[in-house]
Amino acid sequence: MNVKHKNEAKNRVLQNVLFRMLQLEDETKAKRALITLRELHRRKVWFDENTANAICSACFHPSSRIMIACLSFLLDYEKIEEEDDSDASSSDEDTPSKSHLAINREDIYKAHHKGTLASKKKKKAKLQRAIRSLKKQQRVTSEKSTSNYHTPLNHLRDPQEFAEKLFSRLQNSTRVERFEVKMMMLKVVARTIGLHRLVLLNFYPYFINYITPHQNGVTELLAAAVQACHDMVPPDAVEPLFKQIVNKFIDDRAQPEAIAVGLNTTREICLRMPLLMTEDLLQDLALYKKSHTKAVSVAARSLIGLFRELNPSLLIKKDRGRQHVDSKARPKAYGEVDVLSNVPGLDLLKHDDDNEESDDDDDEPSLRGTDEMVASSDDEGLQITNTDSGSEDDNMISEDGDEIDENDSDVSGDEDEDEDEEENTEDEEEEFDNNDAKDGGSGVKENIAKKRKFADFDTQLNDAEASLRTLKRLAKENMGPDPSDSTDGFLSNEDFRRIKELKAKQRLAQQGLLKKSSDAKSTAFKIPTSDELSIKRIDPAKLEVHVKRRMTKEEKLALVKAGREDRGKYMAKAAVKQKKSGGLSNKQKEHKKAMPLVAKRAKVAKSRVEKRKKQQLSGKNFRGKKAWK
């Protein structure tokens, strides 16, 4: 019925029937309805909000078996999807999987700069194949990571009411007998609180009675506690639970495994609520980095690395690191939210434009240098025409006697200022003429030098008006403010395309595929956003540090032999050449080539000459005097 297209009318009728059956007290009918709804939702046939809410409402069924079946489906939804994906991939791919391709800067450089044209073409094609495979892997992983979107918990109409009702049923011990069922209810409530960022203050003290190192399934409880923490919960409500974890797990008399689990749990909670950590507590926990147990030292260093990014002031100077000594990073206060006032990524676009402008400004000195050369050549021409030469003064004197520096002269290009300057020059020339008449021949050199100074000023004025920076400033003043800064400004499709490219470059730089700029912040630990943390599912196994133990000699040999299975048997180079079936080499072909006719005639002539010389020398050999003559 729903193979090609969905028939909404029939689906709605069938859904209403199954929803009514699920609410019945008859356990067999309700179980049959729940199994049908689960299977259709898993196959994405009935994937709407009504089906998700009906499945979640089965958590409040009077029968404990129906409730357990619904809780297990909600908790294991991601596992079910992963199993389906693995079955599909195994059926599609019968061939063995290829090794994972990694791209680094060296491969990119070789593909563009090293080798011949043919070899670079092959390297570029190989690089493109690797990039396509990486994009495919990222697409698959993103689809797997967003499986929380498809879980029924994400489509609840009233998640606060659902969490409160389920937690009240959990607190009623007469309805729930087994501890495993309590654990399942706890994890579902914690997942709902973390996914929708709910506030349920009486949920956190409920954990305190179960947080002990010897508790059965304590890592699952700690993972549920971490999942229920987010930045919208007041730190005072979580502080008793946080102190309980620190006091019970992180202690010198505790086992190293318990200390490692406690440190990792503390790091995950502080990642979501950094205001819980104090300076004295953090400095005490940082001392565990000197522990001889590797699991404990690794967990302590991860906690130090987190607070290097979140709040370095809580650490001592030695633990802050060279890059974070002067860092002023602070965690957000409770309830503080970053409100976007612009398009996301607009700062990258502005920064890129500023870099382009700075590059253009760097090119200006060469233009200025050429202008100065032209001006100096003009000055030399003036010196040649004039009979007398004078020394230049550093500053020019105005009519009032004030000093005006050349570099401080404001070039605005207004007509009024030009007229004033022309009047000043005329007055100065009149003064120069009067001084010539008074001082005679001694003042001629000084007058010529001042006239040269005004000629230099005119050339510099023209050069400044024609310079690129002045033109840009005038263009900006004429165009007005940046349209992106104005209230009614719009970004074009080209701007959005550039923002997308700059974001992609930023991701590549974070992965180490591009060379980072000098002002880029090289962070070893990337702090996820609150939305990413709410979607992220905490794996209890990751709270335990799995340190790789040292392998024995037999295990190393077995690993080496396993890596040689795909290789062929080792053979010498000569043996490989002899067994080669691809034809002759170039050297072998040269030996079998027929000699040209000219070379044959030259060889025959050379051999004939050598034979004649040998015959001539053979008759003239001295054999000594005969004895009888």
Secondary structure, DSSP 8 states (H G I E B T S, - for coil): --SSS--HHHHHHHHHHHHHHHTSS-HHHHHHHHHHHHHHHHTTSS-SHHHHHHHHHGGG-SSHHHHHHHHHHHHTHHHHHHHHHHHHHHHH--S---------HHHHHHHHHSS-HHHHHHHHHHHHHHHHHHHHHHHHHHHHHTHHHHSGGGG-S-HHHHHHHHHHHHH-TTT---HHHHHHHHHHHHHHHHHHT---GGGSGGGTTT-STTSTTHHHHHHHHHHT--TTS-HHHHHHHHHHHHHHHS-TTS-HHHHHHHHHHHHHHHHH-GGG--HHHHHHHHGGGG-SSHHHHHHHHHHHHHHHHH-GGGS-HHHH-GGGTT-------TT------S-TTHHHHHHHHHHHHHHHHHHHHHHHHHHHHHHHHHHHHHHHHSS------SSEE-TTS-EE-STT------HHHHHHHHHHHHHHHHHHHHHHHHHGGGGHHHHHHHHHHHHHHHHHHHHHHHSHHHHHHHHHHHH-S-TTTSTT----HHHHHHHHHHHHHHHHHHHTSS---TT----SS----HHHHHH----GGGGS--------HHHHHHHHHHHTSSS-----HHHHHHT--S---HHHHHHTS---HHHHHHHHHHHHHHHHHHHHHHHT------TT-
